[in-house]
């Protein structure tokens, strides 16, 4: 019979060997391909069998389909100008993912607890026809619904509001580790995390003043936590003011004698590189999503922005366009809305480069929009604006 002390010593030796191997691999150590396959193949099979899934994007089935089901673990960039709705898009993605059971960390680097709470409460109940605008909740013009508060409290949603430039790459690593500790995976890949950093240009670093380098360090940290904790990291980025024209008009414009393609036309890859001081990140991210406003329209009598979301770059997916409707509070999947017989759409004419009035072309809904309904989420006239 073996001495129990021998067994304990053997366990300690195995544990120490495993720790050394992990540290070796973290530094870029070499492994035989057999070891790599032994680790990766069970995950690949689990994805094929539907046991390992991405972070869901339930409000936008068309976008989810084009991204291979949702946001897979890795680094994703969302770019938009001031007022484009990029933060509200991120909140809607975060709250709906949490409502589906995905643990979420939201780092609001320009928000305080009050405005962060107002934004969450404005999107927590998507079953309501007229959800309250976050700004009216924030300004005290709309009463907060007790049912929405209780629903939000039950979500696996975690938040930090440290303020601009007070939260850096190391804080990102420790915060994600803390959330993962609250929601451990029973098997690798079975419970992805969603991490949102809003927004990237406010990332801090006590030792580094140059924005480009701070962003690069945050990118490396995001890459590390995505791999270590099976997380989809969505980094929200502003764009330089000189890029606003490319993202703010659906009409064809002439610039230096050249015709500029409207949003939704041509290859969306032309929008890669518009993030402010985030060019390196855009070329290394899994996906680059760019929000652009294409004009005004009315849905069931309520004014909306017609938005084209460009999948400008994707490592595993094809670049493409997705049409969305932005009510000022939530983004709706336009392809799904067009399938709904109750949807009354009034397109607002724009001027093309010849000066003639032109109606935006309605695209055929994709397969991902079939058999869906957003009747309860469609805006109606008379709602707060």
C-alpha positions as CSV (number, residue, x, y, z in Angstrom):
1,X,0.0,0.0,0.0
2,X,1.3,3.4,-0.9
3,X,2.2,5.9,1.8
4,X,-0.4,8.8,1.7
5,X,2.5,11.2,2.0
6,X,3.9,9.9,-1.2
7,X,0.6,10.5,-3.0
8,X,0.4,14.1,-1.6
9,X,4.0,14.7,-2.8
10,X,3.1,13.3,-6.2
11,X,0.1,15.6,-6.4
12,X,2.2,18.6,-5.4
13,X,4.8,17.7,-8.1
14,X,2.1,17.4,-10.7
15,X,0.5,20.7,-9.7
16,X,3.9,22.4,-9.9
17,X,4.6,20.9,-13.3
18,X,1.2,22.1,-14.6
19,X,1.8,25.6,-13.3
20,X,5.3,25.7,-14.9
21,X,3.8,24.5,-18.2
22,X,1.0,27.2,-18.0
23,X,3.6,29.9,-17.3
24,X,5.7,28.6,-20.2
25,X,2.8,28.7,-22.6
26,X,1.8,32.2,-21.4
27,X,5.3,33.4,-22.4
28,X,4.9,31.9,-25.9
29,X,6.4,28.5,-25.2
30,X,6.4,25.9,-27.8
31,X,3.9,22.9,-27.7
32,X,3.7,19.9,-29.9
33,X,0.8,20.1,-32.3
34,X,-0.7,17.0,-30.6
35,X,-1.1,18.9,-27.4
36,X,-2.6,21.8,-29.2
37,X,-5.2,19.6,-30.9
38,X,-6.0,17.7,-27.7
39,X,-7.0,21.1,-26.2
40,X,-8.8,22.6,-29.2
41,X,-10.6,19.7,-30.9
42,X,-13.1,19.1,-28.1
43,X,-14.0,22.9,-28.3
44,X,-14.4,22.7,-32.0
45,X,-16.7,19.7,-31.7
46,X,-18.7,21.4,-29.0
47,X,-19.3,24.3,-31.4
48,X,-20.4,22.0,-34.1
49,X,-22.8,20.3,-31.8
50,X,-24.2,23.6,-30.5
51,X,-22.9,23.0,-27.0
52,X,-20.5,26.0,-27.2
53,X,-22.1,29.1,-28.5
54,X,-21.2,32.8,-29.0
55,X,-22.6,35.7,-27.0
56,X,-26.1,36.1,-28.4
57,X,-27.2,39.3,-30.2
58,X,-31.0,38.7,-29.9
59,X,-32.2,42.1,-30.9
60,X,-30.6,41.8,-34.4
61,X,-30.9,38.3,-35.9
62,X,-29.6,39.5,-39.2
63,X,-26.4,40.8,-37.7
64,X,-26.0,37.6,-35.6
65,X,-26.4,35.4,-38.6
66,X,-23.7,37.4,-40.5
67,X,-21.3,37.1,-37.6
68,X,-21.7,33.4,-37.3
69,X,-24.3,33.3,-34.6
70,X,-23.2,36.2,-32.4
71,X,-20.0,37.6,-30.8
72,X,-17.5,34.7,-30.5
73,X,-14.7,35.1,-27.9
74,X,-12.1,37.6,-29.1
75,X,-11.7,41.3,-29.5
76,X,-14.4,43.3,-31.4
77,X,-14.4,47.0,-32.2
78,X,-17.5,49.2,-32.5
79,X,-16.8,52.5,-34.2
80,X,-19.2,55.5,-34.4
81,X,-19.3,59.3,-34.3
82,X,-20.7,61.4,-31.5
83,X,-24.4,60.9,-31.4
84,X,-24.4,57.8,-33.5
85,X,-25.9,55.7,-30.8
86,X,-22.8,53.5,-30.2
87,X,-23.1,53.5,-26.4
88,X,-26.8,52.7,-26.6
89,X,-26.1,49.9,-29.1
90,X,-23.5,48.6,-26.6
91,X,-26.0,48.8,-23.7
92,X,-28.7,47.1,-25.7
93,X,-26.3,44.3,-26.6
94,X,-25.1,44.0,-22.9
95,X,-28.5,43.9,-21.3
96,X,-30.1,41.5,-23.8
97,X,-27.1,39.2,-23.5
98,X,-27.4,39.2,-19.7
99,X,-31.1,38.5,-20.0
100,X,-30.1,35.4,-22.0
101,X,-27.9,34.2,-19.1
102,X,-24.5,35.6,-20.4
103,X,-22.4,37.2,-17.6
104,X,-21.6,40.7,-18.6
105,X,-19.1,43.4,-17.5
106,X,-19.8,46.9,-18.6
107,X,-17.0,49.5,-18.1
108,X,-18.6,52.9,-18.5
109,X,-15.5,55.2,-18.6
110,X,-17.5,58.4,-19.2
111,X,-20.5,57.5,-17.1
112,X,-21.6,57.7,-13.4
113,X,-23.9,55.4,-11.6
114,X,-27.0,57.5,-12.3
115,X,-26.7,57.8,-16.1
116,X,-25.5,54.2,-16.4
117,X,-28.5,53.0,-14.5
118,X,-30.8,55.2,-16.7
119,X,-29.4,53.6,-19.8
120,X,-29.8,50.1,-18.5
121,X,-33.4,50.7,-17.4
122,X,-34.2,52.1,-20.8
123,X,-33.5,48.8,-22.5
124,X,-34.1,46.2,-19.8
125,X,-37.7,45.5,-21.0
126,X,-37.8,44.9,-24.7
127,X,-41.3,43.5,-24.6
128,X,-42.8,47.0,-24.1
129,X,-44.0,48.9,-27.1
130,X,-42.7,52.2,-25.9
131,X,-39.7,51.7,-23.6
132,X,-38.7,55.0,-21.9
133,X,-35.8,57.0,-23.3
134,X,-32.8,56.9,-21.0
135,X,-32.5,60.7,-21.2
136,X,-36.0,61.1,-19.8
137,X,-35.3,58.7,-17.0
138,X,-32.0,60.6,-16.3
139,X,-33.7,64.0,-16.3
140,X,-36.6,62.9,-14.1
141,X,-39.2,63.3,-16.8
142,X,-40.2,59.6,-16.7
143,X,-41.0,57.5,-13.7
144,X,-38.8,54.4,-13.3
145,X,-40.8,51.2,-13.4
146,X,-40.4,49.0,-10.4
147,X,-40.7,45.9,-12.5
148,X,-37.8,47.1,-14.7
149,X,-35.7,47.7,-11.6
150,X,-36.3,44.2,-10.2
151,X,-35.6,42.7,-13.7
152,X,-32.3,44.6,-13.9
153,X,-31.2,43.5,-10.4
154,X,-31.6,39.8,-11.4
155,X,-29.3,40.1,-14.4
156,X,-25.7,38.7,-14.3
157,X,-24.6,42.2,-15.2
158,X,-21.6,43.9,-13.5
159,X,-20.6,47.5,-14.0
160,X,-17.7,49.8,-13.2
161,X,-17.8,53.6,-13.5
162,X,-14.3,54.8,-12.6
163,X,-14.3,58.0,-14.7
164,X,-12.2,59.0,-17.7
165,X,-8.5,58.0,-17.7
166,X,-8.8,56.3,-14.3
167,X,-9.1,52.7,-15.5
168,X,-6.4,50.9,-17.5
169,X,-5.3,47.6,-18.9
170,X,-4.5,46.0,-15.6
171,X,-7.9,47.1,-14.2
172,X,-9.5,45.4,-17.2
173,X,-7.7,42.1,-16.5
174,X,-8.6,42.1,-12.8
175,X,-12.2,43.1,-13.4
176,X,-12.8,40.3,-15.9
177,X,-11.1,37.8,-13.6
178,X,-13.5,38.9,-10.8
179,X,-16.6,38.3,-13.0
180,X,-15.3,35.0,-14.2
181,X,-14.7,33.9,-10.5
182,X,-18.4,34.6,-9.9
183,X,-19.4,32.6,-13.0
184,X,-17.0,29.7,-13.5
185,X,-17.3,27.4,-16.5
186,X,-18.1,23.8,-15.8
187,X,-16.4,22.8,-19.1
188,X,-14.2,25.1,-21.2
189,X,-16.2,27.3,-23.5
190,X,-19.7,26.5,-22.1
191,X,-20.3,30.0,-20.6
192,X,-18.8,32.9,-22.6
193,X,-18.5,36.4,-21.0
194,X,-19.3,39.7,-22.7
195,X,-17.0,42.6,-21.7
196,X,-17.8,46.1,-22.9
197,X,-15.3,49.0,-22.6
198,X,-17.1,52.3,-23.4
199,X,-15.2,54.0,-24.7
200,X,-11.7,53.1,-25.7
201,X,-10.3,56.7,-26.0
202,X,-10.9,57.2,-22.2
203,X,-8.7,54.2,-21.2
204,X,-6.1,55.3,-18.6
205,X,-2.5,54.5,-17.7
206,X,-0.6,56.3,-15.0
207,X,2.7,55.7,-16.8
208,X,1.7,56.5,-20.4
209,X,0.4,59.8,-21.7
210,X,0.2,59.0,-25.4
211,X,-3.3,57.9,-26.4
212,X,-2.2,55.5,-29.2
213,X,0.1,53.5,-26.8
214,X,-2.6,53.4,-24.1
215,X,-5.0,52.0,-26.6
216,X,-2.4,49.5,-27.8
217,X,-1.9,48.3,-24.2
218,X,-5.6,48.0,-23.6
219,X,-5.9,46.0,-26.8
220,X,-3.3,43.5,-25.6
221,X,-5.1,43.2,-22.3
222,X,-8.4,42.6,-24.1
223,X,-6.8,39.9,-26.2
224,X,-5.4,38.2,-23.1
225,X,-8.7,38.2,-21.2
226,X,-10.6,37.0,-24.2
227,X,-8.4,33.9,-24.4
228,X,-8.0,33.3,-20.7
229,X,-11.6,33.8,-19.7
230,X,-13.5,32.8,-22.9
231,X,-14.7,36.4,-23.4
232,X,-16.0,38.5,-26.2
233,X,-14.6,41.9,-25.6
234,X,-16.4,44.8,-27.3
235,X,-14.4,47.9,-27.4
236,X,-16.4,51.0,-28.3
237,X,-14.4,53.7,-30.2
238,X,-15.1,57.2,-31.3
239,X,-13.9,58.5,-34.7
240,X,-12.1,61.6,-35.6
241,X,-14.3,64.6,-36.6
242,X,-12.9,64.6,-40.2
243,X,-14.5,61.2,-40.7
244,X,-18.0,62.3,-39.7
245,X,-19.0,63.0,-43.3
246,X,-18.3,59.3,-44.2
247,X,-20.6,58.1,-41.5
248,X,-23.4,60.7,-41.5
249,X,-25.0,60.7,-44.9
250,X,-26.7,58.2,-47.0
251,X,-26.7,60.4,-50.1
252,X,-23.9,60.3,-52.6
253,X,-21.7,63.3,-52.2
254,X,-19.0,64.8,-54.4
255,X,-15.6,65.3,-52.8
256,X,-12.8,66.7,-54.9
257,X,-14.6,65.7,-58.0
258,X,-15.0,62.1,-56.9
259,X,-18.3,60.4,-56.1
260,X,-18.5,58.9,-52.6
261,X,-20.5,55.8,-52.2
262,X,-23.5,55.8,-50.0
263,X,-23.6,53.8,-46.8
264,X,-24.8,50.3,-47.6
265,X,-23.2,50.4,-51.0
266,X,-19.9,49.0,-52.1
267,X,-17.4,47.1,-50.0
268,X,-17.7,47.9,-46.3
269,X,-14.0,47.3,-45.8
270,X,-13.4,50.9,-46.9
271,X,-14.5,52.0,-43.4
272,X,-11.7,50.1,-41.6
273,X,-9.3,52.6,-40.0
274,X,-11.9,55.2,-38.9
275,X,-11.4,54.7,-35.2
276,X,-9.6,57.5,-33.4
277,X,-6.0,56.4,-32.7
278,X,-7.2,52.8,-33.0
279,X,-5.9,51.8,-36.4
280,X,-3.6,49.0,-35.1
281,X,-6.5,47.5,-33.1
282,X,-8.8,47.6,-36.2
283,X,-6.4,45.5,-38.2
284,X,-5.9,43.0,-35.3
285,X,-9.5,42.7,-34.1
286,X,-11.8,39.7,-34.9
287,X,-14.4,42.1,-36.2
288,X,-14.7,45.8,-36.9
289,X,-18.3,47.1,-36.8
290,X,-19.0,50.7,-37.9
291,X,-22.2,52.6,-37.4
292,X,-23.3,55.1,-40.0
293,X,-26.4,57.2,-40.3
294,X,-28.2,56.9,-43.7
295,X,-31.0,59.4,-43.3
296,X,-34.4,59.9,-41.6
297,X,-37.5,57.7,-41.9
298,X,-40.8,57.1,-40.0
299,X,-41.8,53.7,-38.6
300,X,-45.5,53.5,-37.6
301,X,-45.5,57.3,-37.5
302,X,-42.5,57.7,-35.2
303,X,-39.3,59.3,-36.5
304,X,-36.3,57.0,-36.7
305,X,-32.7,57.1,-38.1
306,X,-32.0,54.7,-40.9
307,X,-28.6,53.2,-39.9
308,X,-26.2,51.0,-41.8
309,X,-23.9,48.9,-39.7
310,X,-20.9,47.9,-41.6
311,X,-19.2,44.6,-40.8
312,X,-16.1,46.3,-42.1
313,X,-13.7,43.5,-41.2
314,X,-14.1,39.9,-40.0
315,X,-11.5,37.2,-39.5
316,X,-14.0,34.4,-39.8
317,X,-16.9,36.1,-41.5
318,X,-17.4,38.1,-44.7
319,X,-17.6,41.9,-44.7
320,X,-21.2,43.0,-45.2
321,X,-23.9,45.6,-44.4
322,X,-26.8,45.3,-42.0
323,X,-29.6,47.9,-42.0
324,X,-30.9,49.0,-38.6
325,X,-33.5,51.4,-37.4
326,X,-32.5,53.6,-34.5
327,X,-35.4,55.1,-32.5
328,X,-33.1,57.2,-30.4
329,X,-33.3,54.7,-27.7
330,X,-33.0,51.2,-29.2
331,X,-31.8,49.7,-32.5
332,X,-34.2,47.5,-34.4
333,X,-33.4,44.9,-37.1
334,X,-34.8,46.5,-40.3
335,X,-35.0,43.2,-42.2
336,X,-37.2,41.8,-39.5
337,X,-39.3,44.9,-39.4
338,X,-39.9,44.8,-43.1
339,X,-41.3,41.3,-42.8
340,X,-43.8,42.4,-40.2
341,X,-47.2,43.2,-42.0
342,X,-48.0,45.7,-39.2
343,X,-45.0,47.8,-39.9
344,X,-45.8,51.1,-41.7
345,X,-42.7,52.5,-43.2
346,X,-42.3,56.0,-44.6
347,X,-39.0,56.4,-46.4
348,X,-37.6,60.0,-46.4
349,X,-36.2,60.9,-49.8
350,X,-32.6,62.0,-50.1
351,X,-30.8,63.7,-52.9
352,X,-28.4,61.8,-55.1
353,X,-25.3,63.3,-56.7
354,X,-27.4,64.6,-59.6
355,X,-29.7,66.6,-57.3
356,X,-32.7,64.4,-58.0
357,X,-34.8,62.9,-55.2
358,X,-34.1,59.3,-54.5
359,X,-35.8,56.8,-52.2
360,X,-33.5,54.5,-50.2
361,X,-33.6,51.0,-51.7
362,X,-35.2,48.3,-49.5
363,X,-33.1,45.2,-49.4
364,X,-34.5,41.7,-49.3
365,X,-34.5,40.3,-45.7
366,X,-31.8,37.7,-45.1
367,X,-32.5,34.2,-43.9
368,X,-31.7,35.1,-40.3
369,X,-34.7,37.5,-40.3
370,X,-37.2,34.8,-41.3
371,X,-40.0,33.8,-38.9
372,X,-39.1,36.6,-36.5
373,X,-41.3,39.4,-35.2
374,X,-40.6,42.7,-33.6
375,X,-44.2,43.9,-33.4
376,X,-43.8,44.6,-29.7
377,X,-40.6,46.5,-30.2
378,X,-41.7,48.7,-33.0
379,X,-42.1,52.4,-32.2
380,X,-45.4,54.1,-32.4
381,X,-46.3,57.8,-32.9
382,X,-46.7,59.8,-29.8
383,X,-43.8,58.2,-27.9
384,X,-41.2,60.3,-26.2
385,X,-38.5,61.5,-28.6
